[in-house]
Amino acid sequence: MTVCAYLALGSNIGNREETLRKAIRQLHEQPGIRVSRVSFVYETDPVGYVDQEAFLNMVVAVETELSADQLLETALSVEKELGRVRTIRWGPRTIDIDVLLYGQYTIENEHLKIPHPAMAERAFVLVPLRDVWEGGALPVYNQTIDHFLLQLAEDHKGVRKWGAINWEIESGPFEN
């Protein structure tokens, strides 16, 4: 069975653009995962721990045959391969990959909560998700992405379109 899942990617250490590109490629090359849509890239101010550089954030839609737990394990493996070290909660990172949605499913176990628990409160997730989302209301919430963005009107201003990444060929952002 193939499921459409949505993953949020963020980077604020090193060559952020190249790290995002590598993460997308590595996800796509994993057995049971095919990247189907890629959002624009947005530069955003840090949230939580604010004494750090700005992030580049984006969302990818994937078609996957993996279970939600296997998808999370794969995302964590890609993070590790790209140098992710977990030291400060919400701190600087080479790459962060979060599973936002997995089909229409609600999942809650010790390792994974879907939909992602903070997704509806983060403009830096919702804005790029809107780029790749196909459908009306978000599963479980029964509300549209725009509904949540209206609730976050002020936070929404900190999300600036940075450009795009063509991860299938070598290229830089075409809009900056």
Secondary structure per residue as TSV (DSSP state, phi and psi in degrees):
chain	resnum	aa	ss	phi	psi
A	1	M	-	360.0	133.1
A	2	T	-	-101.9	135.4
A	3	V	E	-123.0	142.7
A	4	C	E	-89.3	124.6
A	5	A	E	-124.4	158.1
A	6	Y	E	-123.3	130.9
A	7	L	E	-121.4	134.4
A	8	A	E	-95.3	135.7
A	9	L	E	-122.6	137.9
A	10	G	E	-144.4	147.8
A	11	S	E	-149.5	139.3
A	12	N	-	-143.5	16.7
A	13	I	S	-125.3	137.1
A	14	G	S	74.2	-150.6
A	15	N	S	-81.0	89.9
A	16	R	H	-56.6	-46.0
A	17	E	H	-61.0	-48.2
A	18	E	H	-64.9	-37.4
A	19	T	H	-63.2	-43.4
A	20	L	H	-61.9	-44.1
A	21	R	H	-58.8	-47.6
A	22	K	H	-62.3	-39.7
A	23	A	H	-63.0	-44.2
A	24	I	H	-62.5	-47.3
A	25	R	H	-59.3	-46.1
A	26	Q	H	-64.7	-39.7
A	27	L	H	-61.2	-46.9
A	28	H	H	-62.7	-31.3
A	29	E	H	-82.5	-7.0
A	30	Q	S	-74.3	140.7
A	31	P	T	-59.4	133.7
A	32	G	T	85.8	6.7
A	33	I	E	-131.2	132.5
A	34	R	E	-131.9	119.3
A	35	V	E	-71.7	124.2
A	36	S	E	-107.8	-32.1
A	37	R	E	-145.9	145.8
A	38	V	E	-130.3	130.6
A	39	S	-	-75.9	172.0
A	40	F	-	-64.2	167.3
A	41	V	E	-102.4	137.5
A	42	Y	E	-123.0	137.4
A	43	E	E	-93.5	132.7
A	44	T	E	-137.6	150.5
A	45	D	-	-73.5	148.8
A	46	P	-	-65.0	152.5
A	47	V	-	-120.1	145.9
A	48	G	S	84.1	-94.6
A	49	Y	S	-87.6	104.8
A	50	V	-	-94.3	-7.8
A	51	D	S	-85.1	67.0
A	52	Q	S	-160.5	170.5
A	53	E	-	-70.8	162.7
A	54	A	-	-65.4	153.3
A	55	F	E	-98.4	153.5
A	56	L	E	-103.3	127.1
A	57	N	E	-125.0	149.3
A	58	M	E	-159.5	172.1
A	59	V	E	-132.1	140.4
A	60	V	E	-120.1	143.0
A	61	A	E	-97.4	134.3
A	62	V	E	-127.6	147.4
A	63	E	E	-98.5	127.2
A	64	T	E	-137.7	146.4
A	65	E	-	-100.3	-3.1
A	66	L	S	-78.0	153.0
A	67	S	-	-69.3	166.6
A	68	A	H	-60.3	-41.0
A	69	D	H	-65.7	-40.1
A	70	Q	H	-65.8	-37.9
A	71	L	H	-63.3	-43.5
A	72	L	H	-61.3	-46.4
A	73	E	H	-59.4	-39.9
A	74	T	H	-65.0	-43.8
A	75	A	H	-60.4	-43.5
A	76	L	H	-64.7	-36.5
A	77	S	H	-65.3	-42.2
A	78	V	H	-63.9	-42.9
A	79	E	H	-55.0	-47.9
A	80	K	H	-62.7	-44.0
A	81	E	H	-59.8	-31.5
A	82	L	T	-93.5	14.5
A	83	G	T	89.9	16.6
A	84	R	-	-67.2	127.7
A	85	V	-	-125.0	128.7
A	86	R	-	-96.7	108.1
A	87	T	-	-123.0	-59.3
A	88	I	S	-105.9	128.0
A	89	R	T	-58.0	129.4
A	90	W	T	62.6	19.1
A	91	G	-	-83.4	-176.3
A	92	P	-	-58.5	146.9
A	93	R	-	-156.1	145.8
A	94	T	S	-65.3	-41.6
A	95	I	-	-155.4	144.0
A	96	D	E	-132.5	128.2
A	97	I	E	-126.6	118.4
A	98	D	E	-116.0	137.8
A	99	V	E	-82.3	116.2
A	100	L	E	-89.2	-52.4
A	101	L	E	-138.1	147.8
A	102	Y	E	-135.6	95.3
A	103	G	T	56.7	-139.1
A	104	Q	T	-98.7	13.1
A	105	Y	-	-83.1	147.8
A	106	T	-	-108.9	127.3
A	107	I	E	-133.1	134.8
A	108	E	E	-145.3	111.7
A	109	N	S	-139.7	-172.7
A	110	E	S	-67.5	-20.6
A	111	H	S	-106.3	-20.5
A	112	L	-	-147.7	134.9
A	113	K	E	-127.3	124.0
A	114	I	E	-132.3	131.2
A	115	P	S	-61.5	155.1
A	116	H	-	-53.3	128.1
A	117	P	T	-59.1	-30.5
A	118	A	T	-102.6	3.2
A	119	M	G	-54.3	-46.8
A	120	A	G	-70.9	-8.6
A	121	E	G	-106.0	4.3
A	122	R	-	-123.3	106.9
A	123	A	H	-62.1	-32.3
A	124	F	H	-68.9	-11.9
A	125	V	H	-98.6	-45.4
A	126	L	H	-66.4	-39.3
A	127	V	H	-62.6	-51.3
A	128	P	H	-68.7	-30.7
A	129	L	H	-60.2	-39.0
A	130	R	H	-60.0	-32.4
A	131	D	H	-62.3	-34.5
A	132	V	H	-112.1	-5.9
A	133	W	-	-70.4	131.8
A	134	E	-	-117.6	107.5
A	135	G	S	141.1	176.1
A	136	G	S	-91.4	-102.7
A	137	A	S	-68.7	147.1
A	138	L	-	-71.9	143.9
A	139	P	T	-57.4	147.5
A	140	V	T	74.7	-49.9
A	141	Y	T	-72.5	-30.0
A	142	N	-	56.1	33.1
A	143	Q	S	-135.3	155.1
A	144	T	-	-82.5	164.2
A	145	I	H	-61.2	-41.8
A	146	D	H	-60.6	-34.6
A	147	H	H	-57.4	-47.4
A	148	F	H	-68.8	-37.6
A	149	L	H	-64.5	-34.2
A	150	L	H	-64.1	-34.8
A	151	Q	H	-68.4	-24.6
A	152	L	T	-106.7	31.4
A	153	A	H	-45.6	-47.0
A	154	E	H	-70.9	-44.3
A	155	D	H	-63.6	-28.6
A	156	H	H	-61.9	-28.7
A	157	K	T	-68.5	-21.8
A	158	G	T	-82.1	4.2
A	159	V	E	-106.6	109.0
A	160	R	E	-112.7	128.2
A	161	K	E	-62.0	126.8
A	162	W	E	-103.7	-38.2
A	163	G	E	160.4	-151.6
A	164	A	-	-141.9	155.9
A	165	I	-	-119.7	122.4
A	166	N	-	-94.6	99.6
A	167	W	T	-81.6	-9.9
A	168	E	T	-86.8	-21.7
A	169	I	S	-134.8	160.9
A	170	E	-	-73.9	116.6
A	171	S	-	-163.8	160.0
A	172	G	-	-95.4	-178.2
A	173	P	-	-65.3	141.2
A	174	F	S	-93.0	-2.9
A	175	E	-	-143.3	125.4
A	176	N	-	-145.7	360.0
